[in-house]
Amino acid sequence: MKKIVNYFILLTLLLASQAYAAPLAEREILSNNMVLLHAERKALPIVTVVMAVRAGSIVEPSDKAGLAYLTAALLNEGTAKRTSREISEAIEFVGGSLSASAGQDYATISLSVLKKDVDLGFDLLSDMVMNPAFNDDEINRKKKITKNWLVQQNEEPGAVASIAFSKAVFGKHPYARQVQGTVDSLDLISRQDIVDFHNTFFSPNNTIMSVVGDISRDELRSLLEKHLGKWQQKTVTAIDLPAVRASDNPTVIKINRDLVQANIIFGHVGISRDNPDYYAVSVMNYILGGGGFVSRLMDNIRDNKGLAYDVHSYFSASKFSGSFRAGLQTKNESANTAIDEVLREMERIRTEPVSDKELQDAKSYLTGSFPLRIDSNSKIAGFALAVEFNDLGLDYVDKYPSLINAVTKEDILRVANKYLDTKNYVLVVVGNIEKTKLRY
């Protein structure tokens, strides 16, 4: 058994090193202005496709939150020539997978098939993207499922805290909303809204396609011409987004629930993905609370004081903005102490240089684990797409280690001072508020 485990570890590392050494992908802008990223990988007879259409919740009307989510979720629920069941049976029969979803910034359509079934895969994918039926029965069914899920979310203390935190941090910006919308906003969405949203945003010139696997460039071009050659460009108007502004005073949100433990989120506005300090922030946060058991928050709050089983922090850096948050669960009675210690560690990393060991360990982990982010076809496809969407350049794989290794202790102090705020923050506590006796 040990030999088998070691073999798979060795194989994983070998695949990772091969992916890391090879160019991430070749980039091409097609005649219909769709961005194509292609990486030929012949190790396995599998082809993976990931499409990103700039049709996420960020471009939907604020009063119809969930429109982007519904539109994407309905793509594989029937087309002009196939029912939902026919699509499902066709892809399952060949052992492939085909799905669609929406996030904040874009909708994603994902396909994975064996090389011998790639023509069928592209036929199904193109049919979904170009000819969705948006059947009334499927719309109502999907709405019902989503509403039930939203009701369940309102019973989850962690989800309640996260939703409240996002609303407080992002204000009127679309990042404040749940991608799935609300029970009330879903009721406002009509079939025509979905059709119009699809017609407005689903176009090749608003799309990035990433294809990885056992397929040559000529084979890929032939498939694209056959299945997406008639996909017409459209004029897509650029979105006008409200600014996300940092608060100039603390905001404390107390949500009373009959719970033994308080769910706590502490944070504020963060950085967008194009911020040049992203790499220094990544190293700094690894030391603060992103490094699991070796982070300062975990060492202090869990190991030394026993206040929480898990405590963590992270910067969520998206295309147009981001947030910093630290989160934990603790007994209601120890909520004040746990919050005190989060603030103490934030202030310490803002005022005292990190140790040489902390800095080196953070760099070693971030650079050493990086190849595992591209150790399979599906990971390479998704990673290449994210790199393109965020304008990082296809040489990002080569640049990343040097960008992390260039971070100094002085950089850590600088970005901690600039991007961690212990005065003007958002604090959300979901728990038995009477027992917490919050001082904040």
PALO-49435 format. One record per residue (C-alpha): x, y, z; chain. Coordinates in nm, 4 decimals. Example, Ala and Ser with C-alpha at 12.3 -4.5 7.8 and 13.67 -1.06 7.14 Angstrom:
BEGIN
{{1.2300 -0.4500 0.7800} "A"}
{{1.3670 -0.1060 0.7140} "A"}
end
This chain:
BEGIN
{{0.0000 0.0000 0.0000} "A"}
{{0.2812 0.2402 0.0919} "A"}
{{0.4483 0.1796 -0.2472} "A"}
{{0.1197 0.2560 -0.4256} "A"}
{{0.0743 0.5811 -0.2318} "A"}
{{0.4334 0.6833 -0.3039} "A"}
{{0.3826 0.6047 -0.6727} "A"}
{{0.0810 0.8339 -0.6979} "A"}
{{0.2632 1.1105 -0.5119} "A"}
{{0.5546 1.0768 -0.7544} "A"}
{{0.3188 1.0740 -1.0543} "A"}
{{0.1406 1.3876 -0.9306} "A"}
{{0.4667 1.5732 -0.8827} "A"}
{{0.5915 1.4567 -1.2243} "A"}
{{0.2762 1.5823 -1.3973} "A"}
{{0.3005 1.9077 -1.2060} "A"}
{{0.6618 1.9613 -1.3065} "A"}
{{0.5806 1.8868 -1.6702} "A"}
{{0.2919 2.1352 -1.6687} "A"}
{{0.5088 2.3879 -1.4930} "A"}
{{0.7920 2.3513 -1.7453} "A"}
{{0.5729 2.3729 -2.0562} "A"}
{{0.4211 2.6988 -2.1824} "A"}
{{0.0874 2.7536 -2.0124} "A"}
{{-0.1012 2.7892 -2.3404} "A"}
{{-0.0928 2.9417 -2.6860} "A"}
{{-0.3161 3.2455 -2.7285} "A"}
{{-0.5112 3.3398 -3.0389} "A"}
{{-0.7898 3.5850 -3.1144} "A"}
{{-1.0302 3.4234 -3.3616} "A"}
{{-1.2069 3.5992 -3.6470} "A"}
{{-1.5180 3.6370 -3.4292} "A"}
{{-1.2966 3.7995 -3.1610} "A"}
{{-1.3237 3.5124 -2.9151} "A"}
{{-1.0002 3.4647 -2.7206} "A"}
{{-0.8745 3.1074 -2.7593} "A"}
{{-0.6187 2.9531 -2.5268} "A"}
{{-0.4858 2.6122 -2.6316} "A"}
{{-0.2478 2.3720 -2.4606} "A"}
{{-0.1853 2.0378 -2.6271} "A"}
{{-0.1246 1.7652 -2.3668} "A"}
{{-0.1060 1.4081 -2.4984} "A"}
{{-0.0402 1.2228 -2.1730} "A"}
{{-0.4065 1.1186 -2.1514} "A"}
{{-0.6690 1.0854 -2.4290} "A"}
{{-0.8888 1.3527 -2.2700} "A"}
{{-0.9916 1.7000 -2.3822} "A"}
{{-1.1015 1.9647 -2.1328} "A"}
{{-1.2738 2.2876 -2.2309} "A"}
{{-1.3558 2.5809 -2.0048} "A"}
{{-1.5386 2.8855 -2.1406} "A"}
{{-1.5750 3.2121 -1.9531} "A"}
{{-1.8453 3.4477 -2.0747} "A"}
{{-1.8430 3.7925 -1.9160} "A"}
{{-2.1990 3.7418 -1.7975} "A"}
{{-2.1621 3.7121 -1.4223} "A"}
{{-2.3774 3.8710 -1.1555} "A"}
{{-2.1739 4.1899 -1.1868} "A"}
{{-2.3646 4.2860 -1.5054} "A"}
{{-2.7187 4.2010 -1.3945} "A"}
{{-2.9705 4.4626 -1.2723} "A"}
{{-2.9544 4.5045 -0.8950} "A"}
{{-3.3294 4.4493 -0.8560} "A"}
{{-3.3072 4.1167 -1.0390} "A"}
{{-3.0222 3.9551 -0.8488} "A"}
{{-2.9830 3.5932 -0.9553} "A"}
{{-3.0478 3.6627 -1.3251} "A"}
{{-2.6939 3.5693 -1.4299} "A"}
{{-2.7056 3.2587 -1.2119} "A"}
{{-3.0386 3.1415 -1.3549} "A"}
{{-2.9302 3.2059 -1.7129} "A"}
{{-2.6142 2.9975 -1.6747} "A"}
{{-2.7835 2.7224 -1.4743} "A"}
{{-3.0464 2.6783 -1.7455} "A"}
{{-2.8021 2.6383 -2.0356} "A"}
{{-2.7884 2.2590 -2.0037} "A"}
{{-3.1577 2.2278 -1.9196} "A"}
{{-3.2738 2.2126 -2.2789} "A"}
{{-3.1973 2.3649 -2.6187} "A"}
{{-3.3870 2.4216 -2.9415} "A"}
{{-3.3194 2.0602 -3.0457} "A"}
{{-3.2466 1.8710 -2.7229} "A"}
{{-3.4311 1.8289 -2.3962} "A"}
{{-3.2548 1.8503 -2.0632} "A"}
{{-3.2686 1.4708 -2.0361} "A"}
{{-3.1247 1.4203 -2.3833} "A"}
{{-2.8277 1.6444 -2.3037} "A"}
{{-2.7639 1.4621 -1.9786} "A"}
{{-2.7926 1.1160 -2.1318} "A"}
{{-2.5706 1.2045 -2.4291} "A"}
{{-2.2776 1.3235 -2.2170} "A"}
{{-2.3177 1.0514 -1.9532} "A"}
{{-2.3245 0.7783 -2.2203} "A"}
{{-1.9683 0.8665 -2.3243} "A"}
{{-1.8495 0.9138 -1.9668} "A"}
{{-1.7987 1.2875 -2.0062} "A"}
{{-1.9091 1.5878 -1.8069} "A"}
{{-2.0775 1.9099 -1.9109} "A"}
{{-2.1858 2.1873 -1.6771} "A"}
{{-2.2582 2.5576 -1.6568} "A"}
{{-2.2592 2.8030 -1.3682} "A"}
{{-2.2210 3.1724 -1.2964} "A"}
{{-1.9982 3.3611 -1.0584} "A"}
{{-1.9578 3.7280 -0.9855} "A"}
{{-1.7376 3.8152 -1.2837} "A"}
{{-1.8317 3.5594 -1.5478} "A"}
{{-2.0370 3.2553 -1.6396} "A"}
{{-1.8472 2.9290 -1.6852} "A"}
{{-1.9237 2.6412 -1.9188} "A"}
{{-1.7089 2.3324 -1.8660} "A"}
{{-1.6670 2.0219 -2.0805} "A"}
{{-1.4527 1.7109 -2.0363} "A"}
{{-1.4610 1.4180 -2.2814} "A"}
{{-1.2420 1.1442 -2.4165} "A"}
{{-1.0588 1.2330 -2.7369} "A"}
{{-1.2787 0.9987 -2.9405} "A"}
{{-1.5918 1.1827 -2.8265} "A"}
{{-1.4671 1.5374 -2.8679} "A"}
{{-1.6932 1.6098 -3.1674} "A"}
{{-2.0012 1.5170 -2.9648} "A"}
{{-1.8714 1.7247 -2.6750} "A"}
{{-1.8341 2.0382 -2.8873} "A"}
{{-2.1744 1.9747 -3.0458} "A"}
{{-2.3423 1.9667 -2.7039} "A"}
{{-2.1448 2.2639 -2.5723} "A"}
{{-2.2146 2.4853 -2.8722} "A"}
{{-2.5836 2.3919 -2.8680} "A"}
{{-2.6076 2.4942 -2.5019} "A"}
{{-2.4292 2.8236 -2.5516} "A"}
{{-2.5961 2.9294 -2.8756} "A"}
{{-2.9461 2.7762 -2.8630} "A"}
{{-3.0778 2.7474 -2.5066} "A"}
{{-3.4546 2.6958 -2.4905} "A"}
{{-3.5192 2.8519 -2.1475} "A"}
{{-3.8316 2.6420 -2.1099} "A"}
{{-4.0841 2.7831 -1.8602} "A"}
{{-4.1093 2.4549 -1.6693} "A"}
{{-3.7298 2.4377 -1.6310} "A"}
{{-3.7166 2.8022 -1.5209} "A"}
{{-3.9778 2.7430 -1.2520} "A"}
{{-3.8053 2.4237 -1.1384} "A"}
{{-3.4670 2.5952 -1.1144} "A"}
{{-3.6180 2.8896 -0.9278} "A"}
{{-3.7779 2.6537 -0.6752} "A"}
{{-3.4520 2.4668 -0.6176} "A"}
{{-3.2600 2.7930 -0.5759} "A"}
{{-3.5152 2.9385 -0.3348} "A"}
{{-3.5011 2.6265 -0.1188} "A"}
{{-3.1229 2.6525 -0.1125} "A"}
{{-3.1407 3.0204 -0.0145} "A"}
{{-3.3775 2.9393 0.2724} "A"}
{{-3.1339 2.6728 0.3940} "A"}
{{-2.8500 2.9231 0.3750} "A"}
{{-3.0375 3.1495 0.6117} "A"}
{{-3.0193 2.8701 0.8689} "A"}
{{-2.6406 2.8382 0.8408} "A"}
{{-2.4681 3.0792 1.0827} "A"}
{{-2.1511 3.0949 0.8741} "A"}
{{-2.3460 3.1800 0.5582} "A"}
{{-2.5527 3.4417 0.7428} "A"}
{{-2.2340 3.6074 0.8696} "A"}
{{-2.0693 3.5996 0.5263} "A"}
{{-2.3710 3.7518 0.3509} "A"}
{{-2.3932 4.0320 0.6058} "A"}
{{-2.0198 4.0965 0.5802} "A"}
{{-2.0251 4.1280 0.2001} "A"}
{{-2.3197 4.3680 0.2102} "A"}
{{-2.1447 4.5890 0.4647} "A"}
{{-1.8079 4.5922 0.2872} "A"}
{{-1.9216 4.6359 -0.0730} "A"}
{{-2.2285 4.8533 -0.0249} "A"}
{{-2.3914 4.9288 -0.3627} "A"}
{{-2.1285 4.7398 -0.5634} "A"}
{{-2.2560 4.4123 -0.7192} "A"}
{{-2.0021 4.2150 -0.5149} "A"}
{{-2.2308 4.2858 -0.2177} "A"}
{{-2.4977 4.0546 -0.3616} "A"}
{{-2.5303 3.6793 -0.3503} "A"}
{{-2.4797 3.5331 -0.6971} "A"}
{{-2.7948 3.3234 -0.6495} "A"}
{{-2.9990 3.6319 -0.5669} "A"}
{{-3.2724 3.6347 -0.3034} "A"}
{{-3.6116 3.4674 -0.2759} "A"}
{{-3.7770 3.7999 -0.3587} "A"}
{{-3.5471 3.8954 -0.6486} "A"}
{{-3.5914 3.5556 -0.8156} "A"}
{{-3.9676 3.6150 -0.8236} "A"}
{{-3.9078 3.9324 -1.0265} "A"}
{{-3.7176 3.7520 -1.3028} "A"}
{{-3.9217 3.6567 -1.6093} "A"}
{{-3.8365 3.4282 -1.8972} "A"}
{{-3.7945 3.7353 -2.1176} "A"}
{{-3.5380 3.8746 -1.8715} "A"}
{{-3.3363 3.5536 -1.9090} "A"}
{{-3.3650 3.5536 -2.2882} "A"}
{{-3.2602 3.9192 -2.3059} "A"}
{{-2.9677 3.8648 -2.0689} "A"}
{{-2.8437 3.5748 -2.2812} "A"}
{{-2.8878 3.7692 -2.6047} "A"}
{{-2.7007 4.0680 -2.4611} "A"}
{{-2.3951 3.9040 -2.3076} "A"}
{{-2.3411 3.5612 -2.4653} "A"}
{{-2.1286 3.6352 -2.7691} "A"}
{{-1.7861 3.5202 -2.8905} "A"}
{{-1.6301 3.8660 -2.8493} "A"}
{{-1.7328 3.8511 -2.4811} "A"}
{{-1.5837 3.5057 -2.4282} "A"}
{{-1.2567 3.3344 -2.3413} "A"}
{{-1.2203 2.9660 -2.4297} "A"}
{{-0.9472 2.7509 -2.2773} "A"}
{{-0.8858 2.4065 -2.4319} "A"}
{{-0.6366 2.1602 -2.2854} "A"}
{{-0.5644 1.7987 -2.3729} "A"}
{{-0.5095 1.5552 -2.6540} "A"}
{{-0.6070 1.7824 -2.9400} "A"}
{{-0.3928 1.9626 -3.1961} "A"}
{{-0.4420 2.3214 -3.3026} "A"}
{{-0.5668 2.2107 -3.6478} "A"}
{{-0.8161 1.9678 -3.4943} "A"}
{{-0.9379 2.2385 -3.2599} "A"}
{{-0.9778 2.4973 -3.5351} "A"}
{{-1.1818 2.2474 -3.7378} "A"}
{{-1.4129 2.1766 -3.4434} "A"}
{{-1.4604 2.5452 -3.3680} "A"}
{{-1.5444 2.6232 -3.7278} "A"}
{{-1.7925 2.3353 -3.7414} "A"}
{{-1.9715 2.4021 -3.4135} "A"}
{{-1.9179 2.7703 -3.3310} "A"}
{{-1.8548 2.9147 -3.6764} "A"}
{{-2.2034 3.0692 -3.6907} "A"}
{{-2.1807 3.2302 -3.3463} "A"}
{{-2.2160 3.5999 -3.4222} "A"}
{{-2.0454 3.8919 -3.2523} "A"}
{{-2.2515 4.1498 -3.0663} "A"}
{{-2.1901 4.4945 -2.9304} "A"}
{{-2.1462 4.4592 -2.5554} "A"}
{{-2.1619 4.7835 -2.3594} "A"}
{{-1.9009 4.8249 -2.0882} "A"}
{{-2.0418 4.8202 -1.7365} "A"}
{{-2.0314 5.1241 -1.5115} "A"}
{{-1.9612 5.0103 -1.1552} "A"}
{{-1.9943 5.2091 -0.8340} "A"}
{{-1.6736 5.2560 -0.6393} "A"}
{{-1.6005 5.0437 -0.3346} "A"}
{{-1.4898 5.2762 -0.0593} "A"}
{{-1.3260 5.1890 0.2690} "A"}
{{-1.5252 5.2849 0.5752} "A"}
{{-1.4025 5.5696 0.7930} "A"}
{{-1.5535 5.4192 1.1074} "A"}
{{-1.6119 5.0713 1.2520} "A"}
{{-1.9307 4.8869 1.1601} "A"}
{{-2.0545 4.6189 1.4001} "A"}
{{-2.3368 4.3855 1.2947} "A"}
{{-2.4906 4.1666 1.5640} "A"}
{{-2.7228 3.8880 1.4520} "A"}
{{-2.8882 3.7020 1.7336} "A"}
{{-2.9189 3.3240 1.7049} "A"}
{{-2.9671 3.0596 1.9715} "A"}
{{-2.6197 2.9108 1.9264} "A"}
{{-2.3556 2.7713 2.1586} "A"}
{{-2.0792 2.9258 1.9482} "A"}
{{-2.0494 3.2702 1.7944} "A"}
{{-1.9581 3.2916 1.4261} "A"}
{{-1.7278 3.5889 1.3790} "A"}
{{-1.6047 3.7627 1.0654} "A"}
{{-1.3762 4.0624 1.0964} "A"}
{{-1.2451 4.2565 0.7978} "A"}
{{-1.2775 4.5392 0.5497} "A"}
{{-1.2188 4.6396 0.1872} "A"}
{{-0.9166 4.4667 0.0368} "A"}
{{-0.7419 4.4815 -0.2992} "A"}
{{-0.8276 4.3973 -0.6593} "A"}
{{-0.6336 4.1313 -0.8469} "A"}
{{-0.4362 4.3809 -1.0551} "A"}
{{-0.2871 4.5507 -0.7486} "A"}
{{0.0944 4.5344 -0.7781} "A"}
{{0.1125 4.4645 -0.4033} "A"}
{{-0.0822 4.1402 -0.4502} "A"}
{{0.2268 3.9217 -0.4024} "A"}
{{0.3533 4.0980 -0.0910} "A"}
{{-0.0010 4.0827 0.0485} "A"}
{{-0.0128 3.7082 -0.0245} "A"}
{{0.3076 3.6474 0.1705} "A"}
{{0.1982 3.8746 0.4554} "A"}
{{-0.1411 3.7056 0.4876} "A"}
{{0.0138 3.3574 0.4812} "A"}
{{0.2085 3.4536 0.7918} "A"}
{{-0.0900 3.6241 0.9553} "A"}
{{-0.3695 3.3744 0.8995} "A"}
{{-0.3478 3.2055 0.5611} "A"}
{{-0.0881 2.9437 0.6477} "A"}
{{-0.3071 2.7023 0.8396} "A"}
{{-0.1417 2.5607 1.1498} "A"}
{{0.1745 2.7670 1.0987} "A"}
{{-0.0052 3.1028 1.0867} "A"}
{{0.0105 3.3504 1.3735} "A"}
{{-0.3664 3.3573 1.4233} "A"}
{{-0.3817 2.9791 1.4527} "A"}
{{-0.0796 2.9648 1.6828} "A"}
{{-0.2199 3.2295 1.9155} "A"}
{{-0.5961 3.1748 1.9159} "A"}
{{-0.6108 2.7963 1.8755} "A"}
{{-0.2837 2.6519 2.0028} "A"}
{{-0.1960 2.8912 2.2842} "A"}
{{-0.5373 3.0062 2.4059} "A"}
{{-0.7689 2.7281 2.2909} "A"}
{{-1.0375 2.9739 2.1854} "A"}
{{-1.1244 2.8203 1.8469} "A"}
{{-1.0731 2.5015 1.6499} "A"}
{{-0.9998 2.6962 1.3334} "A"}
{{-0.9128 3.0589 1.2643} "A"}
{{-0.8003 3.1947 0.9316} "A"}
{{-0.7649 3.5085 0.7236} "A"}
{{-0.7536 3.5753 0.3530} "A"}
{{-0.7640 3.8450 0.0897} "A"}
{{-1.0271 3.7813 -0.1744} "A"}
{{-0.8850 3.9732 -0.4703} "A"}
{{-1.1306 3.9864 -0.7593} "A"}
{{-1.1265 4.1728 -1.0887} "A"}
{{-1.2847 4.4959 -0.9686} "A"}
{{-1.2307 4.4952 -0.5942} "A"}
{{-1.1725 4.2656 -0.2999} "A"}
{{-1.1952 4.2170 0.0726} "A"}
{{-0.9872 4.1091 0.3685} "A"}
{{-1.1516 3.8893 0.6262} "A"}
{{-1.0558 3.6911 0.9333} "A"}
{{-1.3010 3.4293 1.0510} "A"}
{{-1.3502 3.1948 1.3440} "A"}
{{-1.6037 3.0236 1.5669} "A"}
{{-1.5728 3.0423 1.9439} "A"}
{{-1.7879 3.0099 2.2540} "A"}
{{-2.0207 3.3058 2.2953} "A"}
{{-1.8515 3.3913 2.6221} "A"}
{{-1.5054 3.4118 2.4639} "A"}
{{-1.6050 3.6241 2.1622} "A"}
{{-1.4524 3.9434 2.3003} "A"}
{{-1.1222 3.7739 2.3803} "A"}
{{-1.1011 3.6115 2.0348} "A"}
{{-1.1688 3.9432 1.8597} "A"}
{{-0.9085 4.1112 2.0828} "A"}
{{-0.6490 3.8555 1.9732} "A"}
{{-0.7302 3.8954 1.6023} "A"}
{{-0.6762 4.2693 1.6397} "A"}
{{-0.3579 4.2105 1.8401} "A"}
{{-0.2070 3.9915 1.5673} "A"}
{{-0.3082 4.2365 1.2960} "A"}
{{-0.1449 4.5208 1.4870} "A"}
{{0.1666 4.3154 1.5538} "A"}
{{0.2283 4.2354 1.1875} "A"}
{{0.1725 4.6050 1.1086} "A"}
{{0.4344 4.7221 1.3570} "A"}
{{0.6946 4.4463 1.4004} "A"}
{{0.9072 4.2856 1.1275} "A"}
{{0.8337 3.9198 1.0635} "A"}
{{1.1133 3.6743 1.1332} "A"}
{{1.3463 3.5406 0.8658} "A"}
{{1.1995 3.1929 0.9187} "A"}
{{0.8412 3.3115 0.8815} "A"}
{{0.9262 3.4918 0.5597} "A"}
{{1.1189 3.1985 0.4131} "A"}
{{0.8545 2.9431 0.5129} "A"}
{{0.5818 3.1532 0.3510} "A"}
{{0.7781 3.1907 0.0287} "A"}
{{0.8670 2.8212 0.0212} "A"}
{{0.5058 2.7151 0.0617} "A"}
{{0.3615 2.9600 -0.1910} "A"}
{{0.6181 2.8783 -0.4591} "A"}
{{0.6417 2.5076 -0.3765} "A"}
{{0.2663 2.4482 -0.3901} "A"}
{{0.2173 2.6579 -0.7021} "A"}
{{0.2817 2.3741 -0.9557} "A"}
{{0.0008 2.1726 -0.7968} "A"}
{{-0.2407 2.4368 -0.9242} "A"}
{{-0.1683 2.3190 -1.2802} "A"}
{{-0.1134 1.9448 -1.2392} "A"}
{{-0.4121 1.8286 -1.4479} "A"}
{{-0.5865 1.9235 -1.7702} "A"}
{{-0.8835 2.0735 -1.5891} "A"}
{{-0.6613 2.2787 -1.3581} "A"}
{{-0.4511 2.4067 -1.6487} "A"}
{{-0.7649 2.5041 -1.8422} "A"}
{{-0.9162 2.6917 -1.5494} "A"}
{{-0.5878 2.8517 -1.4517} "A"}
{{-0.5114 2.9724 -1.8048} "A"}
{{-0.8576 3.1210 -1.8258} "A"}
{{-0.8134 3.3088 -1.4963} "A"}
{{-0.4721 3.4341 -1.6082} "A"}
{{-0.6227 3.5696 -1.9298} "A"}
{{-0.9245 3.7218 -1.7564} "A"}
{{-0.7019 3.9061 -1.5085} "A"}
{{-0.4501 4.0158 -1.7757} "A"}
{{-0.1594 3.8430 -1.5993} "A"}
{{0.0165 3.7237 -1.9156} "A"}
{{0.0732 3.3646 -2.0250} "A"}
{{0.4266 3.3801 -1.8860} "A"}
{{0.2717 3.4092 -1.5398} "A"}
{{0.3799 3.0578 -1.4469} "A"}
{{0.7421 3.1597 -1.4987} "A"}
{{0.7039 3.4976 -1.3272} "A"}
{{0.5170 3.3917 -1.0162} "A"}
{{0.8074 3.2401 -0.8161} "A"}
{{1.0293 3.5448 -0.8690} "A"}
{{0.7444 3.7794 -0.7725} "A"}
{{0.6955 3.5926 -0.4451} "A"}
{{1.0661 3.5522 -0.3740} "A"}
{{1.1242 3.9246 -0.4254} "A"}
{{0.9071 4.0115 -0.1229} "A"}
{{1.1092 4.1504 0.1696} "A"}
{{1.0389 4.2001 0.5395} "A"}
{{1.0099 4.5706 0.4645} "A"}
{{0.7434 4.4918 0.2043} "A"}
{{0.5485 4.2936 0.4639} "A"}
{{0.5458 4.5893 0.7033} "A"}
{{0.4510 4.8290 0.4256} "A"}
{{0.1552 4.6310 0.2913} "A"}
{{0.0346 4.5332 0.6384} "A"}
{{0.0232 4.9020 0.7289} "A"}
{{-0.1475 4.9890 0.4030} "A"}
{{-0.4035 4.7091 0.3712} "A"}
{{-0.4844 4.6007 0.7293} "A"}
{{-0.7070 4.8387 0.9249} "A"}
{{-0.7561 4.7818 1.2974} "A"}
{{-0.9663 5.0974 1.3409} "A"}
{{-1.2187 5.1123 1.0577} "A"}
{{-1.3509 4.7627 1.0066} "A"}
{{-1.6622 4.5522 0.9625} "A"}
{{-1.7312 4.3088 1.2452} "A"}
{{-2.0121 4.0545 1.2097} "A"}
{{-2.1098 3.8320 1.5011} "A"}
{{-2.3791 3.5652 1.4647} "A"}
{{-2.4556 3.4009 1.7968} "A"}
{{-2.6226 3.4462 2.1323} "A"}
{{-2.5585 3.8185 2.1515} "A"}
{{-2.6630 3.8455 2.5168} "A"}
{{-2.4059 3.5856 2.6199} "A"}
{{-2.1293 3.7410 2.4090} "A"}
{{-2.1576 4.0723 2.5969} "A"}
{{-1.9740 4.2330 2.3066} "A"}
{{-1.7599 4.5359 2.3871} "A"}
{{-1.7426 4.6299 2.0196} "A"}
end
